[in-house]
Each structure stands twice: as C-alpha cells, then as structure tokens.
Amino acid sequence: MTLTERIKDLASTNDLTFAELERMAGIGRGTIRKWDVNIPSADKLLRVANLLHSSMDYLMTGEESLVSGISHED
C-alpha cells in the first residue's frame, strides 16, 4: 500500500475526502495525491497524520511506531 492509499483509507474511516483533509491541514488542493511521487515535507505530513489520528511512521511505512503506541487494528 502506498502513502496516498494509507491516507485515503484513514480519511475514509474519518469520513473525510482528500479535499477536506487538505483544507483542514492548510495545504494546497491536490497536494496529497502527489505524495507518492514527491516526498511530502515533514510539517505537512505531521498535520495530516494528526488530523487522521495517526503517526507519520504509519503513513510513510504502513508499520506501527514502537514509540507512539498508536494502533490501526480493526
């Protein structure tokens, strides 16, 4: 699963579209869809992760961070 697929999955779980998420995070329209090609800046990724109640580690790798304790299990 790619970065944008993980974000899409979590956004859907939170009843958010990419456009809503981008607006809430204060980033440009269409930005998230480009992140599989262009690596996002840490500050933008952190804003998205926080809005999705996730960690940057999970968004980037799909793996849980041992430090954060955040779980995405069903």
N, C-alpha and C positions, 0 to 999 in steps of 0.2 A: 504494500500500500504506500502511496506517495504522500508527501506532506499535504498537498491540497486535498487528497482523498480523506486523510485523517481529519483535517479541519472541516471538510464538508460533512463527514459523519457526525462529529461532535456538534457542529452548528445545527444539523437536523435534529439531533437529540434535544437541543436547547430551543427548538422552533425558531431558528434564525436562518436567513438567507445570507449569501456572501455579501450582498449589497448592504444589508442591515448591519452585519458584523463589521464591515469596512467603515461604515458611517459611525458606529459606536466606538471603534478603535481610532477614529480620526485619521484614517489612511485613504488614499485615493481609490476611486472606483476602478475595479478590475485588477487591483494590485495583487490580491491573494492568488488569483488564477495564474499569475506569472511566477509564483514562488517555486514551482517545480523546475523552472529554467534559470531564474535569477534568485540567488540566495537572499532571503529577507534580512534586513537589519535586525539586530537583537532587540532594540526598543519596540519595533513594530510587532515582532513575533511575541514578545512578552505581553504586549497589550492584548493581542488576540488570545494567547494562552489564558490570561487572567479572565477575559470575558467568557471563555469556554470552560472555566474551572478545571484547567488542565495545566500541565507543565510544559516548558519549552522542550525538555528532553523527549517527552512523549510525542509531541507534534513532529519533531525532527526525525526521531528514530523509530517510533512505534513501541518503544520499550519504556517501562516504568523506571523512574529515578529512585534509587535506594534512599536518597536523602529526603525527597519530597513527601513520600508516603501517600501520594495520590493514586487512586486505583480507578481503572476504567473497565472493570469486570462487570458483567451483567449479573 
